Amino acid sequence: MKKIIAMFAIVAVLALTLGASAAQTVVSRGKSYDLVTQPGDGYPDTEAKLLTDGKSGIEDKNGFFYTSDAYVGFPAANVNDEGNFVIILDLGEVMENLTEFDVGYLNETNPRIYAPTKVTVSVSSTARNGEYTTVATKDIDEPTDDGQSKAGVVNLKLEQPTSAQYVKFEITRRAKFTNGEGLEIDPNWVFLDEISVYQGARIDDETTTPDSSDETSVDSSDTTESLPQTGDAGIVAYGLLGVVAIVTMIALVGVYKRKTEN
């Protein structure tokens, strides 16, 4: 009986360990970053902490999000020559098996805060100011008519994992446009509340095939295909949990039989 209990404990610990390794984790939380293009004075990020603190913008009593102190506001005048706001995140060390990226944004048109039209993610494992490889890009198509109020998140999922220490987010500002009344609108602001980098696969995605309609692009030259996929670990973990259940049942049946025989 003692041997059975010991076997149960070993298998359970192994299963839990592999199951934990299969879970997706946010590796950007609390990490430092550089605001290559600066936010506005009215909506600053003085200590460069707001975009990785895990806090999302919340709606106030009047139905607006932009008043939330979770947002960093980037004015149109501060875009670079390509029309982008640029943020470089430092993960602190080279991290492998990076699989997804999120950018939280605001589309609140009455105060002239418009969602960006595109997010591009590039990575580097060598130096902050070194050469970057673009791993994902995704368009954002939010309505621009008056009265819109939405706190959104754009997700960029890679078909194959990559490795990096530095992650560059390029946020493309919406250009001038003509509204339904024929008036030219010049979007004043882009508001962001969080940038996130994920390591490993989501449990519900481990055995699924990536959706080709996700509009992400991947540079296969910078992926780590030799890394074990977390989906395999998840399958092994579930299998071991099944073994644990079977061993437990056998042990209980054996104990019951011996008791009845005696």
N, C-alpha and C positions, 0 to 999 in steps of 0.2 A: 504493500500500500504506500509505503514511504517513497518507493521508487516511482510509482505512478504520480504521486503528488509533485515530486521533484521534476519529472518530465513535463507535467502540466505547467509548472512555473516557468521553466526554461522556454517552452514553446510560446507561452503567453507573452513573455518579455520580448522575444524575438518578433512576434507578430505586431506588438504595439510599436516597436522600434521602426520596423519597415513601414507600418501604417503612417507613423509620424513623418517619415521621410517622403511619403507620397503627397503630403499636404502642401498646398501652395502658401508661400509666406511673402509678406511685404518687406523687402529689404531696404527700401528707401526711407522708412519711418525714422525721423529725427536726424537724417543725414544733412550735411551742409551742401550749399549750392551757391553759384555765382549768378547774379542777375546781370547778364552782359548788356541787356537793354534795361534801363531803369524804370521803375514804376513812378506814378505821379505823386506829388507831395501830399495830396489829400487821401491817398490810399496806399501808404508805404509798406515796406517790409524791411524795416530798419536793421533787424538782426538776422535777416535771411533765414527765418524759421517757419514762417506761416505755411509755406507750400509743402512741407513734409511733417507737419504736426498731427496729421490724421483727422483734422477738424474740417468739416464741410460747412458751406454757407447755409444759414437757416433763414426762413421767412419771418419778417417782422409782423407786428399787429396790423399794419396797413397793406400787407400783401406783397411787400418788396423784399428782395434778397440782398440788394447791393449795400444795404446798411449794415450787414453782418461784418464783424471784424475779422472773419475768416478769409475775406477776399483781399487780394492784391490787385490794384488797378493800374493798368498800363495805358497811358494816353497815346493817341494816334501819332503825336509829334515825335515820339521816342522810338519808332520802328527803325530798323536798320535799312540799308540800301535795297534789300530784297523785300521789304515790307513785312518783316518778321520781328517778333519779340523772341529773344534767345535766353535760355536758362541752361546752365551746365551743372548737373548734379554729380557730386563726388560720393561714391559708395564706400570710400575709405580703403578699399582693397579690390583686387580683381575678383569678381564673383562669377561663378559659372551657372549654367542652366537658367539663364534669364529668359522668361517666356512671354511676358505681357507688360504693357505700359498703359497707364491711365492718365488723363488730364481732365480735371474738373473745371468747367467754365460756366459763365452766366450769359443768358440771352434775355435781357430786360430792356426792351426797346424804348419805352417812354423816356428814361433818363439817358438815352443814346448809348446804351451798353449793348454791343452786339457780339454774338458768338464768333469765334475765329472761323475761317473757312477751311483751314487745313492744319494738321499737326504732323510734323516730321520728327522722327527719332533717329539719332545717330549715336554710335558708341565708339569708345576708344579704351584700350587696355594699357596704354603707354603713358601719355601725358595730357594734361588738361588742354593745352594749346597745340597738341599734336594733330595727327591726321585722324579723321573720323570716318567710319563706314556707316552709311545709311542702312538701317535694318527695317524700318517700317514708315509708312506714310498713310494718312487717311483723311479724306475730305469730310467736312461737316456742313450739313445743309439744314440750317434752322430758318424758320420764317422771319421776315423782316418788317412785317406790318406792325402798326402801333398796338400797344396793349399786351405784347408778348412778355411772359415772365416765367422763365424756366432755368433751373439749376441742372445742367447736364454734365455728362461724363462721356468722353470719347475713349474707347478701348482699342488698343492696337495689339493684336495677338500674332505672335510669330509662328510660322509653320515648323521651324526648327529652332531650338534654343541657341542663345548666343552667350558670350562672356564679355565682361567689361568692368572697368572701374568708374569711368566717366560716361555719363549719358547726357547727350545734348538734345534739348527739346526746342524746336523751332515752331513758333505759334504764328500762323499767318493771319494778319488783320484783314477784315473785310474792307474791300475798296469802296469808293463812292458808288452809289447806285441811285436809280430813279424809282421813287415809290409809285403806288397806284394812282396817285393824284398828279403825277408828272413833276413832282418836286425832287430836286437832287439832295440826297442825304449823304452826309460825310460822317461815318461812324466815329464817335469820339473816343470810345474806350473798349478795351478787352479786360475782363475780370476773370481771374483764376483763383481757385481756392486750394487745389491740391495737385501734386504730381506724384505718381506712384510707379514703382518698379517691382515686378513680381518674379519670384524664383520658384521653379517647379510648376506642375500642372494643377489646375483645379480638379478636384476629385470627380466632378460630373463630366469632365472633359477627357479623362485619362484614356478611355477606350474609344473615343470618337475621332472621326477624321476632321481636320480643320476645314471650315467652310470657305470655299474659294471666293465667296461673295463678300468676305469680310473687308475687302479693299485694302489689305495690308500687303506691303511688298517686302521681300526678304532678300538680302544679299547672302547667298549661300557660301561665299568665300570666307565669311566671318562667323560661321556657325560651328558649334562643337558637336558634330554628329556622333563622335565616339563616346559621348557621355551616356550613361544609362538613363533610359527614359523613366520618369516617375510612374508612368502607367504600369510598367512591369513590376515595380515595387508594390504598387497597390494590389495587383493581381496576386502576387506572392503572399502579401499580408492577409488578404481575404482567405486564401487557401489555408494558411496556417491557423487562422481563427477557426476555420472549419475543422481542422485536425484537433484543435483544443476542445471543441465541442464534442467530437467523437470520443476522444480520450476520456473526457469527463464522464460521458454516458457509460462507457465501458467500466470505468472505475466504480461508479455508483451501482451498476448492475452487479458487479462482482461482490461488492460489500453486502448488497441486499441478499444475494444468494447464500453467502457464508452465514449470514445471520439467521436466515430461514432454515438452513441445514443444521445449525447448532440448536 
